[in-house]
């Protein structure tokens, strides 16, 4: 691997089918991959958090961490994880 090449970490995560369909459609319209979109959205989300709360999350106060955690849960993240785990358990 080249010295300054980006390393890739492979992970899987669960999305509601409707969100996956939206990503697939947008990727098709933009002539890019879903992976490119996900990297873009993650990057933009991290930048937005840095603008709102500071670039180093380790320095956020417990109150700020609680606010961000509440925003994540309100966005349906925990529900998607729960649905994904249910599907995984059903396959086992």
Gaussian input, Z-matrix of N, CA and C with variables (Angstrom, degrees):
# hf/3-21g

backbone

0 1
 N
 C     1     B1
 C     2     B2     1     A1
 N     3     B3     2     A2     1     D1
 C     4     B4     3     A3     2     D2
 C     5     B5     4     A4     3     D3
 N     6     B6     5     A5     4     D4
 C     7     B7     6     A6     5     D5
 C     8     B8     7     A7     6     D6
 N     9     B9     8     A8     7     D7
 C    10    B10     9     A9     8     D8
 C    11    B11    10    A10     9     D9
 N    12    B12    11    A11    10    D10
 C    13    B13    12    A12    11    D11
 C    14    B14    13    A13    12    D12
 N    15    B15    14    A14    13    D13
 C    16    B16    15    A15    14    D14
 C    17    B17    16    A16    15    D15
 N    18    B18    17    A17    16    D16
 C    19    B19    18    A18    17    D17
 C    20    B20    19    A19    18    D18
 N    21    B21    20    A20    19    D19
 C    22    B22    21    A21    20    D20
 C    23    B23    22    A22    21    D21
 N    24    B24    23    A23    22    D22
 C    25    B25    24    A24    23    D23
 C    26    B26    25    A25    24    D24
 N    27    B27    26    A26    25    D25
 C    28    B28    27    A27    26    D26
 C    29    B29    28    A28    27    D27
 N    30    B30    29    A29    28    D28
 C    31    B31    30    A30    29    D29
 C    32    B32    31    A31    30    D30
 N    33    B33    32    A32    31    D31
 C    34    B34    33    A33    32    D32
 C    35    B35    34    A34    33    D33
 N    36    B36    35    A35    34    D34
 C    37    B37    36    A36    35    D35
 C    38    B38    37    A37    36    D36
 N    39    B39    38    A38    37    D37
 C    40    B40    39    A39    38    D38
 C    41    B41    40    A40    39    D39
 N    42    B42    41    A41    40    D40
 C    43    B43    42    A42    41    D41
 C    44    B44    43    A43    42    D42
 N    45    B45    44    A44    43    D43
 C    46    B46    45    A45    44    D44
 C    47    B47    46    A46    45    D45
 N    48    B48    47    A47    46    D46
 C    49    B49    48    A48    47    D47
 C    50    B50    49    A49    48    D48
 N    51    B51    50    A50    49    D49
 C    52    B52    51    A51    50    D50
 C    53    B53    52    A52    51    D51
 N    54    B54    53    A53    52    D52
 C    55    B55    54    A54    53    D53
 C    56    B56    55    A55    54    D54
 N    57    B57    56    A56    55    D55
 C    58    B58    57    A57    56    D56
 C    59    B59    58    A58    57    D57
 N    60    B60    59    A59    58    D58
 C    61    B61    60    A60    59    D59
 C    62    B62    61    A61    60    D60
 N    63    B63    62    A62    61    D61
 C    64    B64    63    A63    62    D62
 C    65    B65    64    A64    63    D63
 N    66    B66    65    A65    64    D64
 C    67    B67    66    A66    65    D65
 C    68    B68    67    A67    66    D66
 N    69    B69    68    A68    67    D67
 C    70    B70    69    A69    68    D68
 C    71    B71    70    A70    69    D69
 N    72    B72    71    A71    70    D70
 C    73    B73    72    A72    71    D71
 C    74    B74    73    A73    72    D72
 N    75    B75    74    A74    73    D73
 C    76    B76    75    A75    74    D74
 C    77    B77    76    A76    75    D75
 N    78    B78    77    A77    76    D76
 C    79    B79    78    A78    77    D77
 C    80    B80    79    A79    78    D78
 N    81    B81    80    A80    79    D79
 C    82    B82    81    A81    80    D80
 C    83    B83    82    A82    81    D81
 N    84    B84    83    A83    82    D82
 C    85    B85    84    A84    83    D83
 C    86    B86    85    A85    84    D84
 N    87    B87    86    A86    85    D85
 C    88    B88    87    A87    86    D86
 C    89    B89    88    A88    87    D87
 N    90    B90    89    A89    88    D88
 C    91    B91    90    A90    89    D89
 C    92    B92    91    A91    90    D90
 N    93    B93    92    A92    91    D91
 C    94    B94    93    A93    92    D92
 C    95    B95    94    A94    93    D93
 N    96    B96    95    A95    94    D94
 C    97    B97    96    A96    95    D95
 C    98    B98    97    A97    96    D96
 N    99    B99    98    A98    97    D97
 C   100   B100    99    A99    98    D98
 C   101   B101   100   A100    99    D99
 N   102   B102   101   A101   100   D100
 C   103   B103   102   A102   101   D101
 C   104   B104   103   A103   102   D102
 N   105   B105   104   A104   103   D103
 C   106   B106   105   A105   104   D104
 C   107   B107   106   A106   105   D105
 N   108   B108   107   A107   106   D106
 C   109   B109   108   A108   107   D107
 C   110   B110   109   A109   108   D108
 N   111   B111   110   A110   109   D109
 C   112   B112   111   A111   110   D110
 C   113   B113   112   A112   111   D111
 N   114   B114   113   A113   112   D112
 C   115   B115   114   A114   113   D113
 C   116   B116   115   A115   114   D114
 N   117   B117   116   A116   115   D115
 C   118   B118   117   A117   116   D116
 C   119   B119   118   A118   117   D117
 N   120   B120   119   A119   118   D118
 C   121   B121   120   A120   119   D119
 C   122   B122   121   A121   120   D120
 N   123   B123   122   A122   121   D121
 C   124   B124   123   A123   122   D122
 C   125   B125   124   A124   123   D123
 N   126   B126   125   A125   124   D124
 C   127   B127   126   A126   125   D125
 C   128   B128   127   A127   126   D126
 N   129   B129   128   A128   127   D127
 C   130   B130   129   A129   128   D128
 C   131   B131   130   A130   129   D129
 N   132   B132   131   A131   130   D130
 C   133   B133   132   A132   131   D131
 C   134   B134   133   A133   132   D132
 N   135   B135   134   A134   133   D133
 C   136   B136   135   A135   134   D134
 C   137   B137   136   A136   135   D135
 N   138   B138   137   A137   136   D136
 C   139   B139   138   A138   137   D137
 C   140   B140   139   A139   138   D138
 N   141   B141   140   A140   139   D139
 C   142   B142   141   A141   140   D140
 C   143   B143   142   A142   141   D141
 N   144   B144   143   A143   142   D142
 C   145   B145   144   A144   143   D143
 C   146   B146   145   A145   144   D144
 N   147   B147   146   A146   145   D145
 C   148   B148   147   A147   146   D146
 C   149   B149   148   A148   147   D147
 N   150   B150   149   A149   148   D148
 C   151   B151   150   A150   149   D149
 C   152   B152   151   A151   150   D150
 N   153   B153   152   A152   151   D151
 C   154   B154   153   A153   152   D152
 C   155   B155   154   A154   153   D153
 N   156   B156   155   A155   154   D154
 C   157   B157   156   A156   155   D155
 C   158   B158   157   A157   156   D156
 N   159   B159   158   A158   157   D157
 C   160   B160   159   A159   158   D158
 C   161   B161   160   A160   159   D159
 N   162   B162   161   A161   160   D160
 C   163   B163   162   A162   161   D161
 C   164   B164   163   A163   162   D162
 N   165   B165   164   A164   163   D163
 C   166   B166   165   A165   164   D164
 C   167   B167   166   A166   165   D165
 N   168   B168   167   A167   166   D166
 C   169   B169   168   A168   167   D167
 C   170   B170   169   A169   168   D168
 N   171   B171   170   A170   169   D169
 C   172   B172   171   A171   170   D170
 C   173   B173   172   A172   171   D171
 N   174   B174   173   A173   172   D172
 C   175   B175   174   A174   173   D173
 C   176   B176   175   A175   174   D174
 N   177   B177   176   A176   175   D175
 C   178   B178   177   A177   176   D176
 C   179   B179   178   A178   177   D177
 N   180   B180   179   A179   178   D178
 C   181   B181   180   A180   179   D179
 C   182   B182   181   A181   180   D180
 N   183   B183   182   A182   181   D181
 C   184   B184   183   A183   182   D182
 C   185   B185   184   A184   183   D183
 N   186   B186   185   A185   184   D184
 C   187   B187   186   A186   185   D185
 C   188   B188   187   A187   186   D186
 N   189   B189   188   A188   187   D187
 C   190   B190   189   A189   188   D188
 C   191   B191   190   A190   189   D189
 N   192   B192   191   A191   190   D190
 C   193   B193   192   A192   191   D191
 C   194   B194   193   A193   192   D192
 N   195   B195   194   A194   193   D193
 C   196   B196   195   A195   194   D194
 C   197   B197   196   A196   195   D195
 N   198   B198   197   A197   196   D196
 C   199   B199   198   A198   197   D197
 C   200   B200   199   A199   198   D198
 N   201   B201   200   A200   199   D199
 C   202   B202   201   A201   200   D200
 C   203   B203   202   A202   201   D201
 N   204   B204   203   A203   202   D202
 C   205   B205   204   A204   203   D203
 C   206   B206   205   A205   204   D204
 N   207   B207   206   A206   205   D205
 C   208   B208   207   A207   206   D206
 C   209   B209   208   A208   207   D207
 N   210   B210   209   A209   208   D208
 C   211   B211   210   A210   209   D209
 C   212   B212   211   A211   210   D210
 N   213   B213   212   A212   211   D211
 C   214   B214   213   A213   212   D212
 C   215   B215   214   A214   213   D213
 N   216   B216   215   A215   214   D214
 C   217   B217   216   A216   215   D215
 C   218   B218   217   A217   216   D216
 N   219   B219   218   A218   217   D217
 C   220   B220   219   A219   218   D218
 C   221   B221   220   A220   219   D219
 N   222   B222   221   A221   220   D220
 C   223   B223   222   A222   221   D221
 C   224   B224   223   A223   222   D222
 N   225   B225   224   A224   223   D223
 C   226   B226   225   A225   224   D224
 C   227   B227   226   A226   225   D225
 N   228   B228   227   A227   226   D226
 C   229   B229   228   A228   227   D227
 C   230   B230   229   A229   228   D228
 N   231   B231   230   A230   229   D229
 C   232   B232   231   A231   230   D230
 C   233   B233   232   A232   231   D231
 N   234   B234   233   A233   232   D232
 C   235   B235   234   A234   233   D233
 C   236   B236   235   A235   234   D234
 N   237   B237   236   A236   235   D235
 C   238   B238   237   A237   236   D236
 C   239   B239   238   A238   237   D237
 N   240   B240   239   A239   238   D238
 C   241   B241   240   A240   239   D239
 C   242   B242   241   A241   240   D240
 N   243   B243   242   A242   241   D241
 C   244   B244   243   A243   242   D242
 C   245   B245   244   A244   243   D243
 N   246   B246   245   A245   244   D244
 C   247   B247   246   A246   245   D245
 C   248   B248   247   A247   246   D246
 N   249   B249   248   A248   247   D247
 C   250   B250   249   A249   248   D248
 C   251   B251   250   A250   249   D249
 N   252   B252   251   A251   250   D250
 C   253   B253   252   A252   251   D251
 C   254   B254   253   A253   252   D252
 N   255   B255   254   A254   253   D253
 C   256   B256   255   A255   254   D254
 C   257   B257   256   A256   255   D255
 N   258   B258   257   A257   256   D256
 C   259   B259   258   A258   257   D257
 C   260   B260   259   A259   258   D258
 N   261   B261   260   A260   259   D259
 C   262   B262   261   A261   260   D260
 C   263   B263   262   A262   261   D261
 N   264   B264   263   A263   262   D262
 C   265   B265   264   A264   263   D263
 C   266   B266   265   A265   264   D264
 N   267   B267   266   A266   265   D265
 C   268   B268   267   A267   266   D266
 C   269   B269   268   A268   267   D267
 N   270   B270   269   A269   268   D268
 C   271   B271   270   A270   269   D269
 C   272   B272   271   A271   270   D270
 N   273   B273   272   A272   271   D271
 C   274   B274   273   A273   272   D272
 C   275   B275   274   A274   273   D273

   B1=1.4466
   B2=1.5210
   B3=1.3091
   B4=1.4564
   B5=1.5158
   B6=1.3118
   B7=1.4579
   B8=1.5213
   B9=1.3207
   B10=1.4598
   B11=1.5302
   B12=1.3166
   B13=1.4778
   B14=1.5219
   B15=1.3192
   B16=1.4641
   B17=1.5211
   B18=1.3195
   B19=1.4659
   B20=1.5210
   B21=1.3083
   B22=1.4506
   B23=1.5170
   B24=1.3066
   B25=1.4493
   B26=1.5197
   B27=1.3055
   B28=1.4567
   B29=1.5200
   B30=1.3038
   B31=1.4611
   B32=1.5198
   B33=1.2945
   B34=1.4545
   B35=1.5235
   B36=1.2954
   B37=1.4517
   B38=1.5192
   B39=1.2910
   B40=1.4577
   B41=1.5222
   B42=1.3190
   B43=1.4572
   B44=1.5211
   B45=1.3117
   B46=1.4636
   B47=1.5306
   B48=1.3236
   B49=1.4695
   B50=1.5198
   B51=1.3204
   B52=1.4711
   B53=1.5302
   B54=1.3300
   B55=1.4727
   B56=1.5191
   B57=1.3222
   B58=1.4581
   B59=1.5259
   B60=1.3309
   B61=1.4611
   B62=1.5289
   B63=1.3307
   B64=1.4671
   B65=1.5323
   B66=1.3267
   B67=1.4704
   B68=1.5259
   B69=1.3139
   B70=1.4637
   B71=1.5303
   B72=1.3368
   B73=1.4601
   B74=1.5175
   B75=1.3244
   B76=1.4675
   B77=1.5229
   B78=1.3255
   B79=1.4647
   B80=1.5220
   B81=1.3260
   B82=1.4637
   B83=1.5297
   B84=1.3347
   B85=1.4652
   B86=1.5278
   B87=1.3288
   B88=1.4678
   B89=1.5238
   B90=1.3290
   B91=1.4776
   B92=1.5299
   B93=1.3290
   B94=1.4636
   B95=1.5265
   B96=1.3031
   B97=1.4604
   B98=1.5297
   B99=1.3357
   B100=1.4649
   B101=1.5209
   B102=1.3214
   B103=1.4692
   B104=1.5291
   B105=1.3434
   B106=1.4649
   B107=1.5223
   B108=1.3314
   B109=1.4670
   B110=1.5191
   B111=1.3247
   B112=1.4645
   B113=1.5216
   B114=1.3425
   B115=1.4703
   B116=1.5199
   B117=1.3311
   B118=1.4601
   B119=1.5250
   B120=1.3405
   B121=1.4589
   B122=1.5319
   B123=1.3079
   B124=1.4635
   B125=1.5209
   B126=1.3265
   B127=1.4635
   B128=1.5282
   B129=1.3327
   B130=1.4606
   B131=1.5250
   B132=1.3208
   B133=1.4615
   B134=1.5194
   B135=1.3274
   B136=1.4741
   B137=1.5295
   B138=1.3343
   B139=1.4703
   B140=1.5189
   B141=1.3335
   B142=1.4639
   B143=1.5253
   B144=1.3308
   B145=1.4679
   B146=1.5226
   B147=1.3347
   B148=1.4638
   B149=1.5291
   B150=1.3290
   B151=1.4683
   B152=1.5250
   B153=1.3202
   B154=1.4666
   B155=1.5266
   B156=1.3412
   B157=1.4626
   B158=1.5274
   B159=1.3005
   B160=1.4627
   B161=1.5215
   B162=1.3191
   B163=1.4637
   B164=1.5217
   B165=1.3237
   B166=1.4634
   B167=1.5254
   B168=1.3189
   B169=1.4687
   B170=1.5235
   B171=1.3293
   B172=1.4745
   B173=1.5342
   B174=1.3284
   B175=1.4674
   B176=1.5258
   B177=1.3335
   B178=1.4544
   B179=1.5240
   B180=1.2932
   B181=1.4574
   B182=1.5339
   B183=1.3198
   B184=1.4625
   B185=1.5357
   B186=1.3315
   B187=1.4597
   B188=1.5326
   B189=1.3290
   B190=1.4661
   B191=1.5303
   B192=1.3229
   B193=1.4654
   B194=1.5330
   B195=1.3303
   B196=1.4656
   B197=1.5287
   B198=1.3339
   B199=1.4623
   B200=1.5276
   B201=1.3289
   B202=1.4687
   B203=1.5297
   B204=1.3322
   B205=1.4661
   B206=1.5263
   B207=1.3141
   B208=1.4670
   B209=1.5298
   B210=1.3289
   B211=1.4655
   B212=1.5288
   B213=1.3239
   B214=1.4633
   B215=1.5207
   B216=1.3102
   B217=1.4630
   B218=1.5230
   B219=1.3225
   B220=1.4646
   B221=1.5244
   B222=1.3373
   B223=1.4566
   B224=1.5079
   B225=1.3083
   B226=1.4533
   B227=1.5148
   B228=1.3227
   B229=1.4611
   B230=1.5174
   B231=1.3255
   B232=1.4598
   B233=1.5220
   B234=1.3341
   B235=1.4634
   B236=1.5268
   B237=1.3222
   B238=1.4650
   B239=1.5158
   B240=1.3162
   B241=1.4616
   B242=1.5141
   B243=1.3257
   B244=1.4719
   B245=1.5188
   B246=1.3266
   B247=1.4645
   B248=1.5295
   B249=1.3173
   B250=1.4550
   B251=1.5159
   B252=1.3097
   B253=1.4637
   B254=1.5228
   B255=1.3205
   B256=1.4656
   B257=1.5259
   B258=1.3377
   B259=1.4531
   B260=1.5215
   B261=1.3444
   B262=1.4551
   B263=1.5274
   B264=1.3298
   B265=1.4659
   B266=1.5210
   B267=1.3205
   B268=1.4575
   B269=1.5398
   B270=1.3146
   B271=1.4723
   B272=1.5178
   B273=1.3132
   B274=1.4657
   B275=1.4676
   A1=108.53
   A2=116.39
   A3=120.46
   A4=109.69
   A5=114.75
   A6=120.42
   A7=113.15
   A8=118.11
   A9=120.37
   A10=112.80
   A11=116.83
   A12=120.17
   A13=109.33
   A14=115.12
   A15=120.04
   A16=109.49
   A17=115.81
   A18=120.20
   A19=107.77
   A20=116.20
   A21=120.19
   A22=108.94
   A23=115.83
   A24=121.93
   A25=107.11
   A26=116.20
   A27=120.55
   A28=110.14
   A29=115.42
   A30=122.21
   A31=107.13
   A32=115.98
   A33=118.44
   A34=107.61
   A35=115.28
   A36=120.56
   A37=107.85
   A38=115.33
   A39=120.97
   A40=110.75
   A41=115.21
   A42=122.80
   A43=107.99
   A44=116.97
   A45=117.83
   A46=108.66
   A47=116.72
   A48=120.39
   A49=111.66
   A50=116.97
   A51=120.07
   A52=111.13
   A53=116.63
   A54=120.40
   A55=110.22
   A56=117.66
   A57=121.25
   A58=110.40
   A59=116.45
   A60=120.48
   A61=111.05
   A62=116.30
   A63=120.33
   A64=110.89
   A65=116.52
   A66=120.10
   A67=111.15
   A68=116.64
   A69=120.66
   A70=110.40
   A71=116.86
   A72=120.94
   A73=112.43
   A74=116.30
   A75=120.28
   A76=110.80
   A77=116.65
   A78=120.47
   A79=110.42
   A80=116.78
   A81=120.95
   A82=110.27
   A83=116.48
   A84=121.13
   A85=111.96
   A86=116.66
   A87=121.27
   A88=112.86
   A89=117.05
   A90=122.04
   A91=111.42
   A92=114.48
   A93=119.82
   A94=107.89
   A95=116.64
   A96=120.30
   A97=110.57
   A98=115.19
   A99=118.89
   A100=110.16
   A101=116.65
   A102=120.26
   A103=110.67
   A104=116.82
   A105=119.82
   A106=110.68
   A107=116.23
   A108=119.67
   A109=111.43
   A110=116.42
   A111=119.75
   A112=111.17
   A113=117.34
   A114=119.73
   A115=110.82
   A116=116.69
   A117=121.21
   A118=110.99
   A119=116.51
   A120=120.18
   A121=111.71
   A122=117.22
   A123=120.26
   A124=110.24
   A125=115.95
   A126=120.29
   A127=111.00
   A128=116.76
   A129=120.15
   A130=111.94
   A131=116.42
   A132=119.62
   A133=112.24
   A134=116.11
   A135=119.72
   A136=110.54
   A137=117.05
   A138=120.64
   A139=110.48
   A140=117.37
   A141=120.43
   A142=111.47
   A143=117.10
   A144=119.91
   A145=110.76
   A146=117.10
   A147=121.03
   A148=110.86
   A149=116.50
   A150=120.29
   A151=110.19
   A152=116.62
   A153=121.03
   A154=113.79
   A155=116.46
   A156=118.91
   A157=114.52
   A158=118.92
   A159=121.65
   A160=110.30
   A161=115.19
   A162=119.65
   A163=114.31
   A164=118.15
   A165=120.14
   A166=109.58
   A167=116.40
   A168=119.71
   A169=111.92
   A170=117.39
   A171=120.17
   A172=111.63
   A173=115.95
   A174=119.44
   A175=112.57
   A176=117.49
   A177=119.75
   A178=110.03
   A179=116.10
   A180=120.98
   A181=109.19
   A182=116.98
   A183=119.34
   A184=112.27
   A185=116.68
   A186=120.33
   A187=111.04
   A188=116.69
   A189=120.75
   A190=109.64
   A191=117.12
   A192=120.46
   A193=110.55
   A194=116.37
   A195=120.26
   A196=110.99
   A197=117.20
   A198=121.02
   A199=110.16
   A200=117.00
   A201=121.11
   A202=110.13
   A203=117.07
   A204=120.40
   A205=110.56
   A206=116.65
   A207=120.84
   A208=110.24
   A209=117.31
   A210=121.43
   A211=110.64
   A212=117.33
   A213=121.28
   A214=109.79
   A215=116.52
   A216=120.04
   A217=111.52
   A218=117.47
   A219=121.02
   A220=110.79
   A221=116.65
   A222=121.13
   A223=113.01
   A224=118.25
   A225=121.70
   A226=114.38
   A227=118.07
   A228=120.19
   A229=111.36
   A230=117.33
   A231=118.61
   A232=110.75
   A233=117.78
   A234=120.46
   A235=110.36
   A236=117.62
   A237=120.92
   A238=111.05
   A239=116.45
   A240=120.76
   A241=109.65
   A242=116.19
   A243=120.34
   A244=110.82
   A245=117.49
   A246=120.65
   A247=110.72
   A248=116.66
   A249=120.61
   A250=112.04
   A251=116.97
   A252=120.09
   A253=110.77
   A254=116.65
   A255=120.07
   A256=110.77
   A257=116.79
   A258=120.99
   A259=110.90
   A260=117.16
   A261=120.88
   A262=110.99
   A263=116.48
   A264=119.95
   A265=111.04
   A266=116.18
   A267=119.99
   A268=111.07
   A269=116.49
   A270=120.21
   A271=112.73
   A272=117.09
   A273=121.99
   A274=111.80
   D1=138.41
   D2=178.92
   D3=-63.54
   D4=152.08
   D5=-174.54
   D6=-59.23
   D7=-40.74
   D8=-176.17
   D9=-107.05
   D10=16.99
   D11=177.93
   D12=-75.25
   D13=144.97
   D14=177.77
   D15=-71.15
   D16=132.31
   D17=174.44
   D18=-80.72
   D19=148.22
   D20=179.96
   D21=-113.19
   D22=127.74
   D23=177.44
   D24=-108.07
   D25=118.99
   D26=-178.77
   D27=-91.03
   D28=128.31
   D29=176.73
   D30=-141.77
   D31=155.85
   D32=172.23
   D33=-117.23
   D34=151.35
   D35=176.45
   D36=-150.47
   D37=163.10
   D38=-173.62
   D39=-100.92
   D40=135.93
   D41=173.77
   D42=-124.34
   D43=149.30
   D44=171.13
   D45=-60.14
   D46=146.93
   D47=-177.94
   D48=-56.27
   D49=-37.85
   D50=-179.01
   D51=-63.49
   D52=-37.69
   D53=179.01
   D54=-69.67
   D55=-38.67
   D56=177.01
   D57=-63.67
   D58=-41.21
   D59=177.58
   D60=-62.24
   D61=-41.52
   D62=177.33
   D63=-61.43
   D64=-45.95
   D65=178.90
   D66=-61.41
   D67=-44.19
   D68=-179.75
   D69=-60.80
   D70=-44.95
   D71=179.39
   D72=-63.75
   D73=-43.41
   D74=179.23
   D75=-65.93
   D76=-41.91
   D77=178.09
   D78=-60.21
   D79=-42.03
   D80=178.44
   D81=-62.31
   D82=-46.40
   D83=-178.59
   D84=-63.82
   D85=-33.94
   D86=-177.92
   D87=-91.96
   D88=-3.01
   D89=-178.57
   D90=57.51
   D91=48.44
   D92=176.81
   D93=-140.74
   D94=175.97
   D95=-179.96
   D96=-89.75
   D97=159.42
   D98=173.64
   D99=-61.42
   D100=-35.98
   D101=179.02
   D102=-60.87
   D103=-41.36
   D104=177.25
   D105=-61.91
   D106=-42.63
   D107=178.26
   D108=-62.53
   D109=-45.84
   D110=-179.55
   D111=-61.06
   D112=-43.34
   D113=177.20
   D114=-61.18
   D115=-42.02
   D116=178.86
   D117=-61.84
   D118=-48.71
   D119=-177.86
   D120=-64.80
   D121=-38.91
   D122=177.33
   D123=-63.67
   D124=-45.35
   D125=179.22
   D126=-60.43
   D127=-45.92
   D128=179.72
   D129=-65.25
   D130=-38.63
   D131=177.81
   D132=-64.07
   D133=-41.54
   D134=178.08
   D135=-65.25
   D136=-39.15
   D137=177.30
   D138=-64.04
   D139=-42.11
   D140=178.91
   D141=-63.62
   D142=-40.80
   D143=176.40
   D144=-62.13
   D145=-41.34
   D146=179.70
   D147=-63.64
   D148=-40.32
   D149=178.88
   D150=-64.19
   D151=-42.46
   D152=-176.62
   D153=-76.49
   D154=-37.56
   D155=-168.25
   D156=-127.68
   D157=-3.07
   D158=-177.93
   D159=108.10
   D160=147.88
   D161=-171.74
   D162=-74.66
   D163=-21.62
   D164=-179.39
   D165=-106.28
   D166=101.17
   D167=-176.66
   D168=-61.26
   D169=-22.96
   D170=179.35
   D171=-65.63
   D172=-20.65
   D173=-179.39
   D174=-96.41
   D175=0.80
   D176=178.68
   D177=-67.62
   D178=144.77
   D179=177.64
   D180=-72.40
   D181=160.32
   D182=175.81
   D183=-56.34
   D184=-32.91
   D185=179.07
   D186=-66.12
   D187=-43.16
   D188=178.87
   D189=-65.38
   D190=-43.17
   D191=177.86
   D192=-58.81
   D193=-41.04
   D194=179.62
   D195=-65.12
   D196=-40.16
   D197=178.88
   D198=-63.57
   D199=-46.57
   D200=-179.53
   D201=-63.96
   D202=-42.12
   D203=178.58
   D204=-61.06
   D205=-40.49
   D206=179.14
   D207=-65.42
   D208=-40.26
   D209=178.31
   D210=-64.34
   D211=-39.72
   D212=178.86
   D213=-63.36
   D214=-46.92
   D215=-179.14
   D216=-66.47
   D217=-35.88
   D218=178.57
   D219=-66.89
   D220=-25.42
   D221=178.76
   D222=-78.74
   D223=0.55
   D224=176.33
   D225=90.23
   D226=7.62
   D227=-176.62
   D228=-60.35
   D229=-46.30
   D230=-176.82
   D231=-67.28
   D232=-33.09
   D233=178.49
   D234=-65.92
   D235=-41.62
   D236=179.26
   D237=-63.22
   D238=-41.60
   D239=179.14
   D240=-63.21
   D241=-44.47
   D242=-179.35
   D243=-61.93
   D244=-43.11
   D245=178.58
   D246=-64.30
   D247=-40.44
   D248=179.37
   D249=-65.36
   D250=-41.85
   D251=178.52
   D252=-65.14
   D253=-38.76
   D254=177.37
   D255=-59.94
   D256=-43.95
   D257=177.67
   D258=-63.20
   D259=-42.55
   D260=179.70
   D261=-61.64
   D262=-44.81
   D263=-179.88
   D264=-64.59
   D265=-36.57
   D266=179.98
   D267=-65.37
   D268=-32.07
   D269=179.39
   D270=-73.70
   D271=-25.32
   D272=-177.02
   D273=-76.20

